[in-house]
Amino acid sequence: MNATSDRLSRWTPTIFACALVNLVLGLLLAVAGLGWPVASATAPVSLAMMHLLTIGWLTLLMFGALFQFVPVITSRKLPSQALPLVTLIGVECGLALMVGGFCALGHWAWMARLLPVGGGLVIIALLVGGATLLVPLAAKRPAPLSARFVLAGLGFLLLTILLGLSFALALTVPATGPALAPLLTGGVGYHVLAGLGGWFTLTAIGVSYELLPMFMLAPHERGALGAAVLWAGVGGFLAALTAGLTGSVWPVGWLATLEQVGRLGIMLALGLYLADVVRLYCSRRRQIELHNRAAIGAFVALGLAMLLAVGAVVTDRLAVLAPSLVLLVLLGWLSGLALTQLYKIVAFLSWLSRYGGRLGRSRVPRVQDLVNEPRSVGFFVLYFAAVAVATIAAARGSEDMIRAALAFALLAILLLVH
């Protein structure tokens, strides 16, 4: 039983539960028409909703997964089982203050001061979580490919939260306004790029490179193609973000060229990754279980997001198609991959906790026996279909259709949670 306990992160299931609650709360605001994409992206409730989804749902989920899988990919324990709990409490408390601060913008100046306070608390909590992960990651030499993706993702996370804190100070502390005004004007898009791209996408790629081969019994080594995904992705995001953020305060012609080169690097990395995923699925040595069949929907969403981004730039309609693009990335690619893999991870952790100590001594059920796959197929179909409809509705500007589609996506999530 001690050996089984060593393989489990004590607080990961609790972190997953809290993350799912935040996802439901965020989508409820959208379904009610109070937040983005029905309301303006800069509206106070929209800002609260987006941070519920990005910090409360995806970031918390990522840390919960990493607390479990970093010890697996490094063969080293976390320095403490208490630090993940510190991260969870700090993020949830800080996020609550941030949501209150966002909702108070333009109404109660004293309450809006909660925004940087909450942001600071979230930063401290994420630094604690990041340091907890860095201990085993730094000790592993040479670092496996998935670990290098996680390290890169943590670096972009630091940039994302520092930008977010700068925006919070600019919005709530007048004395910082003149210094931070250029960043507030031109840096919000790069804040999104650093978060959805550098932090979430690179980390999701790294985790998927560990989970997909594990559960499909496919070759784990990704070779030159996996390394190309890493370097093209990291280099692309670094170039685009460095040039974009610098250009927002010091506009120079060559910075725009560097930013375009960076964006091409990002597209190359994502294209190579999708090709590698196809290769991985084709090389599997077992029947694909439901969670990996459903994950195909997330990979399709990523591919469609790439095509939509290219089309939006070529036709000069990026501003019009941005809501559809963000929906595809946030709900289709990132949340879709997260929900499909959670379906397996939660069952696997439950099985390991209850039956791991009995393995080899008595008969135990299979992990698949803990879930009802035939019933759940419809839930995943409903979710990805709802996201597709919401994406199309956002491009057409149909608010009622967006709300209805997100309501069905929320229903599918609740059924999967059950």
C-alpha positions as CSV (number, residue, x, y, z in Angstrom):
1,M,0.0,0.0,0.0
2,N,2.9,2.4,0.7
3,A,4.2,1.8,-2.9
4,T,0.8,2.7,-4.2
5,S,0.6,5.8,-2.1
6,D,4.0,6.9,-3.4
7,R,2.6,6.9,-7.0
8,L,-0.4,9.1,-6.1
9,S,-0.5,12.8,-5.7
10,R,-2.7,13.2,-2.7
11,W,-4.4,16.5,-3.8
12,T,-4.7,15.9,-7.5
13,P,-8.3,14.6,-7.4
14,T,-9.3,17.6,-5.2
15,I,-7.6,20.0,-7.6
16,F,-9.4,18.4,-10.5
17,A,-12.8,18.8,-8.7
18,C,-12.1,22.5,-8.0
19,A,-11.1,23.0,-11.6
20,L,-14.3,21.5,-12.9
21,V,-16.4,23.7,-10.6
22,N,-14.6,26.8,-12.0
23,L,-15.3,25.6,-15.6
24,V,-19.0,25.2,-14.8
25,L,-19.1,28.7,-13.2
26,G,-17.4,30.3,-16.1
27,L,-19.7,28.7,-18.7
28,L,-22.7,29.6,-16.6
29,L,-21.8,33.3,-17.0
30,A,-21.5,32.9,-20.7
31,V,-24.8,31.0,-21.0
32,A,-26.5,33.7,-19.0
33,G,-25.3,36.3,-21.5
34,L,-23.3,38.2,-18.9
35,G,-19.9,37.3,-20.2
36,W,-17.9,36.8,-23.4
37,P,-18.5,35.9,-26.2
38,V,-22.0,37.4,-25.9
39,A,-20.8,40.5,-24.0
40,S,-17.7,42.5,-24.9
41,A,-14.4,40.8,-24.1
42,T,-13.4,43.8,-22.1
43,A,-16.5,43.9,-19.9
44,P,-15.9,43.3,-16.2
45,V,-17.9,40.1,-16.1
46,S,-16.2,38.9,-19.2
47,L,-12.8,39.4,-17.7
48,A,-14.0,37.5,-14.6
49,M,-15.4,34.7,-16.7
50,M,-12.2,34.3,-18.8
51,H,-10.0,34.1,-15.7
52,L,-12.3,31.5,-14.2
53,L,-11.7,29.5,-17.4
54,T,-8.0,30.2,-17.8
55,I,-6.8,30.3,-14.2
56,G,-9.5,28.4,-12.4
57,W,-10.1,25.7,-14.9
58,L,-7.1,25.1,-17.2
59,T,-4.2,26.3,-15.1
60,L,-5.5,24.5,-12.0
61,L,-6.1,21.4,-14.0
62,M,-2.6,21.6,-15.5
63,F,-1.0,21.8,-12.1
64,G,-3.2,18.9,-10.8
65,A,-2.1,16.7,-13.7
66,L,1.6,17.8,-13.4
67,F,1.7,17.1,-9.7
68,Q,0.8,13.5,-10.6
69,F,2.8,13.0,-13.8
70,V,6.0,14.9,-13.3
71,P,7.1,12.3,-10.7
72,V,6.2,9.7,-13.3
73,I,8.3,11.2,-16.1
74,T,11.2,12.0,-13.9
75,S,11.1,9.0,-11.6
76,R,11.4,11.4,-8.6
77,K,9.0,12.4,-5.9
78,L,7.6,15.8,-5.2
79,P,9.5,17.6,-2.4
80,S,6.3,17.8,-0.4
81,Q,2.7,16.6,-0.6
82,A,1.6,19.7,1.3
83,L,2.8,22.2,-1.4
84,P,0.1,21.2,-3.9
85,L,-2.5,22.0,-1.3
86,V,-0.9,25.4,-0.8
87,T,-1.1,26.0,-4.5
88,L,-4.7,25.0,-4.6
89,I,-5.8,27.2,-1.7
90,G,-3.7,30.2,-3.0
91,V,-5.1,30.0,-6.5
92,E,-8.7,29.6,-5.4
93,C,-8.6,32.4,-2.8
94,G,-6.7,34.7,-5.2
95,L,-9.1,33.9,-8.0
96,A,-12.1,34.7,-5.8
97,L,-10.5,38.1,-5.1
98,M,-9.8,38.7,-8.8
99,V,-13.3,37.8,-9.8
100,G,-14.6,40.3,-7.2
101,G,-12.2,42.9,-8.3
102,F,-13.1,42.5,-12.0
103,C,-16.8,42.8,-11.3
104,A,-16.2,45.9,-9.2
105,L,-14.4,47.8,-12.1
106,G,-16.2,51.0,-12.8
107,H,-18.4,50.7,-9.8
108,W,-16.6,50.4,-6.5
109,A,-13.0,51.7,-6.6
110,W,-12.1,50.3,-3.2
111,M,-13.3,46.8,-4.1
112,A,-11.5,46.9,-7.5
113,R,-8.2,47.1,-5.4
114,L,-8.9,43.4,-4.7
115,L,-7.8,42.7,-8.3
116,P,-4.0,43.2,-7.9
117,V,-4.2,41.6,-4.4
118,G,-5.9,38.5,-5.8
119,G,-3.5,38.5,-8.8
120,G,-0.5,38.7,-6.4
121,L,-1.9,35.8,-4.4
122,V,-2.4,33.7,-7.5
123,I,1.2,34.5,-8.6
124,I,2.6,33.4,-5.2
125,A,0.5,30.2,-5.3
126,L,1.6,29.4,-8.9
127,L,5.3,30.1,-8.0
128,V,5.0,27.6,-5.1
129,G,3.5,25.1,-7.5
130,G,6.1,25.8,-10.1
131,A,8.9,25.4,-7.6
132,T,7.4,22.1,-6.4
133,L,7.5,20.8,-10.0
134,L,11.0,22.2,-10.8
135,V,12.7,20.2,-8.0
136,P,12.1,16.8,-9.7
137,L,12.4,18.3,-13.2
138,A,15.8,19.9,-12.5
139,A,17.1,16.6,-11.0
140,K,16.3,14.6,-14.1
141,R,19.3,14.4,-16.5
142,P,18.9,14.2,-19.4
143,A,15.3,15.6,-19.3
144,P,12.9,13.6,-21.4
145,L,11.0,15.4,-24.1
146,S,7.8,15.7,-22.2
147,A,9.7,17.3,-19.3
148,R,11.2,19.9,-21.6
149,F,7.8,20.8,-22.8
150,V,6.7,21.3,-19.2
151,L,9.7,23.4,-18.4
152,A,9.0,25.6,-21.4
153,G,5.4,25.9,-20.5
154,L,6.2,27.0,-16.9
155,G,8.5,29.7,-18.3
156,F,5.6,31.1,-20.5
157,L,3.3,30.8,-17.5
158,L,5.6,33.2,-15.6
159,L,5.4,35.7,-18.4
160,T,1.6,35.3,-18.6
161,I,1.0,36.0,-14.9
162,L,3.5,39.0,-14.9
163,L,1.7,40.5,-17.8
164,G,-1.7,39.9,-16.1
165,L,-0.4,41.6,-12.9
166,S,0.8,44.6,-14.9
167,F,-2.7,45.0,-16.4
168,A,-4.3,44.7,-13.0
169,L,-2.1,47.5,-11.7
170,A,-2.8,49.7,-14.7
171,L,-6.6,49.2,-14.2
172,T,-6.7,49.8,-10.5
173,V,-3.7,51.9,-9.4
174,P,-3.8,55.3,-11.2
175,A,-0.2,56.1,-10.4
176,T,1.0,53.2,-12.6
177,G,-1.2,54.2,-15.5
178,P,1.3,56.4,-17.5
179,A,4.1,53.8,-17.3
180,L,1.9,50.8,-18.1
181,A,-0.5,52.5,-20.6
182,P,1.4,51.3,-23.8
183,L,1.5,47.7,-22.5
184,L,-2.2,47.9,-21.6
185,T,-3.1,49.2,-25.1
186,G,-1.1,46.7,-27.1
187,G,-0.2,43.9,-24.9
188,V,-3.5,42.1,-24.1
189,G,-3.3,40.0,-27.3
190,Y,0.2,38.9,-26.3
191,H,-1.1,38.0,-22.8
192,V,-3.6,35.7,-24.5
193,L,-0.9,34.3,-26.8
194,A,1.5,33.6,-23.9
195,G,-1.3,31.9,-21.9
196,L,-3.2,29.9,-24.5
197,G,-0.2,29.2,-26.6
198,G,3.1,29.2,-24.6
199,W,1.7,27.9,-21.3
200,F,-1.4,25.8,-22.1
201,T,-0.6,24.5,-25.6
202,L,3.1,23.6,-25.0
203,T,2.3,22.0,-21.6
204,A,-0.7,20.1,-23.2
205,I,1.6,18.8,-25.9
206,G,4.1,17.6,-23.3
207,V,1.5,15.9,-21.2
208,S,-0.1,14.3,-24.3
209,Y,3.3,12.9,-25.4
210,E,3.3,11.1,-22.0
211,L,-0.4,10.0,-21.8
212,L,-1.2,9.0,-25.4
213,P,1.6,6.4,-25.8
214,M,1.0,5.1,-22.2
215,F,-2.7,4.3,-22.7
216,M,-2.4,3.2,-26.4
217,L,0.8,1.1,-25.9
218,A,2.3,3.1,-28.8
219,P,6.1,3.9,-29.1
220,H,7.0,6.5,-26.5
221,E,10.1,7.9,-28.2
222,R,9.1,10.8,-30.5
223,G,12.5,11.1,-32.2
224,A,13.4,14.1,-34.4
225,L,9.8,15.0,-35.1
226,G,9.1,15.5,-31.4
227,A,12.2,17.6,-30.9
228,A,11.3,19.7,-33.9
229,V,7.9,20.4,-32.4
230,L,9.6,21.5,-29.2
231,W,12.2,23.9,-30.7
232,A,9.8,25.3,-33.4
233,G,7.2,25.9,-30.8
234,V,9.4,27.5,-28.1
235,G,11.3,29.5,-30.7
236,G,8.1,30.7,-32.4
237,F,6.4,31.8,-29.2
238,L,9.6,33.5,-27.9
239,A,10.1,35.4,-31.1
240,A,6.4,36.4,-31.5
241,L,6.0,37.5,-27.9
242,T,9.4,39.3,-27.6
243,A,8.8,41.2,-30.8
244,G,5.2,42.0,-30.1
245,L,5.7,43.2,-26.5
246,T,8.8,45.2,-27.4
247,G,7.0,46.7,-30.4
248,S,4.1,47.8,-28.3
249,V,6.4,50.3,-26.5
250,W,9.1,50.7,-29.2
251,P,7.7,50.2,-32.7
252,V,10.5,49.3,-35.1
253,G,10.0,47.8,-38.5
254,W,12.2,44.7,-38.0
255,L,10.3,43.7,-34.9
256,A,7.2,43.2,-37.0
257,T,9.2,40.9,-39.3
258,L,10.5,39.0,-36.3
259,E,6.9,38.6,-35.0
260,Q,5.8,37.2,-38.3
261,V,8.7,34.7,-38.3
262,G,7.7,33.7,-34.8
263,R,4.1,33.1,-35.8
264,L,5.3,30.9,-38.7
265,G,7.3,29.0,-36.3
266,I,4.2,28.4,-34.1
267,M,2.3,27.2,-37.1
268,L,5.1,24.9,-38.1
269,A,5.3,23.4,-34.6
270,L,1.5,22.8,-34.4
271,G,1.5,21.2,-37.9
272,L,4.4,18.9,-37.0
273,Y,2.6,18.0,-33.7
274,L,-0.6,17.0,-35.5
275,A,1.4,14.9,-38.0
276,D,3.1,13.2,-35.0
277,V,-0.2,12.6,-33.4
278,V,-1.4,10.9,-36.6
279,R,1.7,8.8,-36.6
280,L,1.2,7.9,-32.9
281,Y,-2.4,6.8,-33.5
282,C,-1.3,4.7,-36.5
283,S,1.4,2.9,-34.4
284,R,-0.7,1.9,-31.5
285,R,-0.7,-1.7,-30.3
286,R,-4.1,-1.9,-28.7
287,Q,-7.7,-0.9,-29.4
288,I,-8.3,2.8,-28.8
289,E,-10.3,3.5,-25.7
290,L,-13.1,6.1,-25.6
291,H,-11.0,8.9,-24.1
292,N,-8.4,8.7,-26.9
293,R,-11.1,8.3,-29.6
294,A,-12.8,11.4,-28.2
295,A,-9.5,13.3,-28.1
296,I,-9.5,13.2,-31.9
297,G,-12.2,15.9,-31.6
298,A,-9.7,18.1,-29.7
299,F,-6.9,17.5,-32.4
300,V,-9.4,18.4,-35.1
301,A,-10.3,21.6,-33.3
302,L,-6.6,22.5,-33.1
303,G,-6.2,21.9,-36.9
304,L,-9.3,24.0,-37.6
305,A,-8.0,26.8,-35.4
306,M,-4.8,26.9,-37.4
307,L,-6.7,27.1,-40.7
308,L,-9.0,29.7,-39.3
309,A,-6.1,31.8,-38.0
310,V,-4.4,31.7,-41.4
311,G,-7.6,32.5,-43.2
312,A,-8.3,35.4,-40.8
313,V,-4.9,36.9,-41.4
314,V,-5.0,36.5,-45.2
315,T,-8.5,38.0,-45.5
316,D,-7.7,40.7,-42.9
317,R,-10.7,39.6,-40.7
318,L,-8.8,38.7,-37.6
319,A,-10.8,41.1,-35.4
320,V,-14.1,39.6,-36.7
321,L,-13.0,36.0,-36.4
322,A,-11.1,36.3,-33.1
323,P,-14.1,35.1,-31.0
324,S,-14.4,31.9,-33.1
325,L,-10.7,31.4,-32.9
326,V,-10.5,31.7,-29.2
327,L,-13.6,29.4,-28.8
328,L,-11.9,26.7,-30.9
329,V,-8.6,27.0,-28.9
330,L,-10.1,27.4,-25.4
331,L,-13.1,25.0,-25.6
332,G,-12.3,22.8,-28.6
333,W,-8.6,22.1,-28.3
334,L,-7.5,22.8,-24.7
335,S,-10.7,22.0,-22.8
336,G,-11.6,19.2,-25.2
337,L,-8.3,17.5,-24.7
338,A,-8.5,18.1,-20.9
339,L,-12.0,16.6,-20.6
340,T,-11.2,13.5,-22.7
341,Q,-8.0,12.7,-20.7
342,L,-9.7,13.4,-17.4
343,Y,-12.2,10.7,-18.3
344,K,-9.3,8.2,-18.2
345,I,-7.1,9.8,-15.5
346,V,-9.8,10.0,-12.9
347,A,-10.8,6.4,-13.4
348,F,-7.1,5.3,-13.4
349,L,-6.3,7.2,-10.2
350,S,-9.4,5.8,-8.6
351,W,-8.5,2.3,-9.6
352,L,-4.8,2.7,-8.5
353,S,-6.0,4.1,-5.1
354,R,-8.5,1.3,-4.4
355,Y,-7.0,-1.7,-6.1
356,G,-3.3,-1.0,-6.7
357,G,-2.3,-2.7,-3.4
358,R,-4.2,-5.8,-4.3
359,L,-2.7,-6.2,-7.8
360,G,-1.2,-9.7,-8.1
361,R,-2.8,-11.0,-4.9
362,S,-6.4,-11.1,-5.9
363,R,-8.7,-10.5,-8.9
364,V,-9.3,-6.8,-9.5
365,P,-11.5,-5.0,-12.1
366,R,-10.1,-3.3,-15.1
367,V,-9.9,0.5,-15.2
368,Q,-12.5,0.5,-18.0
369,D,-14.9,-1.3,-15.7
370,L,-15.1,1.9,-13.5
371,V,-16.7,3.9,-16.4
372,N,-19.6,3.4,-18.8
373,E,-18.0,4.0,-22.2
374,P,-21.1,3.3,-24.4
375,R,-23.2,5.8,-22.5
376,S,-20.4,8.4,-22.5
377,V,-19.9,8.4,-26.2
378,G,-22.9,10.6,-26.7
379,F,-21.7,13.1,-24.0
380,F,-18.4,13.7,-25.9
381,V,-20.3,14.0,-29.3
382,L,-22.6,16.5,-27.7
383,Y,-19.7,18.5,-26.3
384,F,-17.7,18.8,-29.5
385,A,-20.8,19.4,-31.6
386,A,-21.9,22.2,-29.3
387,V,-18.4,23.8,-29.5
388,A,-18.6,23.6,-33.3
389,V,-22.0,25.3,-33.4
390,A,-20.8,28.0,-30.9
391,T,-17.8,28.6,-33.1
392,I,-19.9,29.1,-36.2
393,A,-22.4,31.2,-34.3
394,A,-19.6,33.5,-33.1
395,A,-18.4,34.0,-36.6
396,R,-22.0,35.0,-37.6
397,G,-22.5,37.2,-34.5
398,S,-25.6,35.2,-33.4
399,E,-25.8,35.7,-29.7
400,D,-28.8,33.5,-29.1
401,M,-27.2,30.6,-30.9
402,I,-23.9,31.1,-29.0
403,R,-25.7,30.9,-25.7
404,A,-27.8,27.9,-26.7
405,A,-24.7,26.0,-28.0
406,L,-22.7,26.8,-24.8
407,A,-25.7,25.6,-22.8
408,F,-25.5,22.2,-24.5
409,A,-21.7,22.2,-24.0
410,L,-22.2,22.8,-20.3
411,L,-24.8,20.0,-20.2
412,A,-22.3,17.6,-21.7
413,I,-19.7,18.6,-19.2
414,L,-22.1,18.1,-16.3
415,L,-23.0,14.6,-17.6
416,L,-19.3,13.8,-17.9
417,V,-18.6,15.1,-14.4
418,H,-21.4,12.9,-13.1
